[in-house]
Amino acid sequence: MKKLLGFVILGLLSFNVLAEEFNLSSAKTQLVNDNINVAIAYQNYVSVEEHARVKALQLLPTLTIDMLIANYQYTILRSVIPEPTRFFDAKAAKDLAEAANINRTIVKKNLLEDLEKTYFMFQFHKETVSSLTSELAIKKVIADRSQEAYDLGSIKFDEYYSVQRDLVAAQSNLVNANEILKTDEYALKLILQVNNLSEFDLILENLYNGTLSFPVDTNEAMNIAVNNSKEIEQYDWLIAAAKNTKTGVAVSWISWNGVGFDYFARVSIAKTEVTKLQLQKTKSTIELKNQVAAMYVEISKLQEKVVYQNQLLQMAKDNYAQALANNNDQLATLITVKKAELSLLNSERDSRRLDYELEFKFIKLKRILGTNMITNEIPKA
């Protein structure tokens, strides 16, 4: 009995492991809490922070065997007053620790963006598989009726062959769509650190990013993006670290070791590093602004396409309704109805594709504006 109970408990635990259900919000929570990439970024931050702490501790007075030498005054003075270079190295290490911490946030934001895009991509391809399944069923009806008509000599071979070829193409398209859906599922499991053998169920989500409070003015959006960019902020800490390193090198002549022959070369290199980082920050700022401007243009064009595609969708609906009204169960009218239904399915897929493309653009815009990817609150100017 105990063994049986043990097997039952094991079975229930296995079921919990093998069956996982997510909505977009729970998936984001799972990613932030458990994703190994976030954990690695955090460990990098801890490592750099510890390095900064070591640098700071090196500034504290030390008691060594040198205290026993004859010139004890020199030793005590050197022990209590650290060299300027060591002081600025410690400050630089602290700045680098802050930059590493910001990098952890950048990794998290990028993963949340990838998760949301992949989530909606999976959802879109799931809709596509459903639509292609319906299309295959319709084409099978047309192919069966065409077979009957060809056997009776009502249609020629060319027409019969064309219908059969369309049926095979529909079968191939469905297979390809299912493969793409499996790829999306694997990508989601990889992002969420879910066992690939687990059952995986995603709750369908409404497209929502286009309804967020994005800035209307492009220039305002560019300024918001720069002011809230973690990548730009990271450069500030890196520049601060480079400046402290440069200062440390510059005052290294005020040391217990004196000035080495490489002093001027080291000062020049340190200055170059500061300048290089400042230029990289400027370059990144310009690229970010251009990215925002380009995104606004792309969104505007897509929104225009959506309007036209919706008109085509309505025309396909009207055509299908008219075909149904004219149907008298004859072969010709049945084929007309089925072709009108196929046209409607194609129009619906095209409309959904544009809707999802627009959603992906808004997700990207949301990310580059520095939005919190969990609360979805767009930053203000």
C-alpha positions, 0 to 999 in steps of 0.5 A, spaced: 500 500 500 505 504 501 509 503 495 502 504 491 501 511 495 508 512 493 507 511 485 501 515 486 505 521 489 510 520 484 505 520 478 502 527 481 509 530 481 511 528 474 504 531 472 506 537 475 513 537 472 510 535 465 504 540 464 506 547 464 501 553 463 503 560 462 499 567 460 504 573 458 504 575 465 506 569 468 511 568 463 514 574 464 515 573 472 518 566 470 523 569 466 525 574 471 525 570 476 529 563 473 532 565 467 539 563 467 541 569 462 539 574 468 542 569 473 549 570 469 548 577 468 547 578 476 553 573 477 557 578 473 555 584 477 556 580 484 563 579 481 565 586 479 562 589 485 566 584 490 572 586 485 570 593 487 570 592 495 577 589 494 579 595 491 576 599 497 579 595 502 586 596 499 585 603 502 585 601 509 591 601 513 595 595 513 600 592 518 606 588 515 613 586 517 615 592 514 614 595 521 620 592 524 625 595 519 629 601 522 626 606 518 619 605 521 616 612 520 616 611 513 613 605 513 607 607 518 606 613 513 606 609 507 601 604 511 596 610 513 596 614 507 595 610 501 597 612 494 593 616 490 593 611 484 590 606 489 584 611 491 582 612 484 583 605 482 578 603 488 573 609 485 573 606 478 572 599 480 566 602 484 563 605 477 565 599 473 560 595 479 555 600 477 555 599 470 555 591 471 549 592 475 546 596 469 548 591 464 543 586 468 537 590 467 539 591 460 539 583 459 533 582 463 529 588 458 532 584 452 529 577 454 523 580 456 522 583 449 524 577 446 519 573 450 513 577 448 515 577 441 516 570 441 509 569 445 505 573 440 509 569 434 507 563 437 500 565 437 500 568 430 503 561 428 497 557 432 492 561 428 495 560 422 495 552 423 488 553 424 486 557 418 491 552 414 487 546 417 480 549 414 483 551 408 485 544 407 478 541 408 475 546 403 480 544 398 479 537 399 472 538 398 473 541 391 478 536 389 473 530 391 468 534 387 473 535 381 474 528 381 467 526 380 466 531 375 472 529 371 470 522 372 463 524 368 467 528 363 464 534 365 471 538 366 478 537 362 484 534 365 488 541 366 482 543 371 482 537 374 490 537 375 490 544 377 485 542 383 489 536 385 495 540 385 492 545 390 490 540 395 497 537 395 500 544 396 495 545 402 498 539 405 505 541 404 503 548 407 500 545 413 506 541 415 511 547 414 506 551 419 506 546 424 514 545 424 514 553 424 509 552 430 514 547 434 520 552 433 516 557 436 514 553 442 522 550 443 524 558 443 519 559 448 521 553 452 528 555 451 527 562 454 523 560 460 527 554 462 522 549 461 524 542 459 523 541 452 519 534 454 514 538 458 507 539 456 506 546 454 500 551 454 499 558 452 493 562 454 491 566 448 492 574 449 489 580 446 494 584 442 495 590 446 501 594 445 498 599 440 493 602 445 499 604 450 500 611 451 506 612 446 508 619 445 505 623 439 511 627 437 517 623 434 522 628 437 519 628 444 520 620 443 527 621 441 529 625 448 525 620 452 529 614 449 535 617 450 533 619 457 531 612 459 536 608 455 540 603 460 545 603 455 546 610 455 546 610 462 551 604 462 556 609 458 556 614 464 559 609 469 564 606 464 566 614 462 566 615 470 571 609 471 575 611 465 576 618 468 578 615 475 583 611 472 586 616 468 586 621 474 590 615 478 595 614 472 596 622 472 597 623 479 601 616 480 608 620 480 605 622 487 607 615 489 612 612 494 615 609 487 616 615 483 615 616 476 617 610 471 619 611 464 612 609 461 608 615 465 607 619 459 605 613 455 600 611 460 597 617 461 596 618 454 593 611 453 588 613 459 586 619 456 584 615 449 580 611 453 576 616 456 575 619 449 573 613 446 568 611 451 565 619 450 565 618 442 561 611 443 556 614 447 555 620 442 554 614 437 550 610 441 545 616 442 545 618 435 543 611 433 538 610 438 534 617 436 535 614 429 532 608 431 526 611 434 525 616 428 525 610 423 520 606 428 515 611 427 515 611 420 515 604 419 509 604 424 505 609 420 506 605 414 504 599 417 497 602 420 496 605 413 497 598 410 492 595 415 486 600 413 487 597 406 487 590 408 481 591 412 477 594 406 480 588 402 477 583 408 470 586 408 470 585 400 472 578 401 466 577 406 461 580 402 463 576 396 463 570 400 456 572 403 453 573 395 456 566 393 452 563 399 446 566 397 447 564 390 448 557 392 443 552 389 447 545 390 450 545 383 457 543 382 459 550 379 456 554 385 459 549 390 466 551 387 464 558 387 462 558 394 468 554 396 473 559 392 470 565 396 471 561 402 478 560 401 479 568 399 476 570 405 481 565 409 487 568 405 484 575 407 483 574 414 490 571 414 493 577 411 489 581 416 492 578 422 499 578 419 499 585 419 496 586 426 501 582 429 507 585 425 504 592 427 504 589 434 512 587 434 513 594 432 510 597 438 514 592 442 520 594 439 518 601 440 516 600 447 523 597 449 527 602 446 523 608 449 526 605 456 519 602 458 518 597 464 517 591 460 513 588 466 508 594 467 508 597 460 508 604 463 511 608 457 516 613 460 514 621 460 518 626 457 
